[in-house]
Amino acid sequence: MRQRLWLLVGVVVAAAVAVGALALASGGDSGPQGLGDGSSLRGQAEVNRLFAGVPQEGIAVGDPAAPVTLVEFVDLQCPFCAQFARNELPELVRRYVRTGKVRMELRVLTFLGEDSLRAGQVAAAAAEQNRGWQFADLFFANQGPENSGYATDEFLREVASGVDGLDADKALADAQGSVAAVELRRAEAAAKTLGVGSTPTFFASRRGGTLEQLRLSELTASAVGSEIDRRLPGSGG
């Protein structure tokens, strides 16, 4: 019941934001037909280029001294999260993270089902190697039909193997460890504390300040960027 409630809340919120484009995108792209069976991993070069040379530490990417922190809550099975990652995230990384203006944190939730949990565990393990953002982004590029059982060890290993600098074998082994479990529990606790009711949900703060939820009119880089801009030094926001 809890899993389905979260999904319904997410759909309602996202539909209110951008019903037409997102519904078409999620309905028309069912994801890969099973990596490991001869089909190709999608988006590998693009994902690795996007994050190449950007400092990462755990769940965070970007300059630790950046004046603004942006926190994103996702479920790796969420089609709206995947849509945002594919179409909007690259602009945010290039415009704000690479320029040292924003440090982004990725909080992975696992409420949509068993595939979410398996994927989230590997994402948390990838974060131990400072490659969590790349793993999540590449997973989104190859996201399959919800709870179809596609997030097998073979699938997850192929996604992990597509991330430059990530030891895929270690990530899959560490996915069952205590460090990954603690990170997932920390993300869930933060979501409860902040009242997160859907994914993707974004929070931002000035350095050292309090996180504030972004009330976005649309799920676009432009909308998120406007919220970042007004928190940057000298913006007067």
Helices and strands as residue ranges (DSSP letters): H 2-28, H 44-51, E 56-57, E 60-61, E 68-75, H 79-87, H 89-92, I 93-97, E 102-109, H 114-128, H 132-141, H 153-161, H 168-174, H 178-194, E 201-206, E 212-213, H 221-229
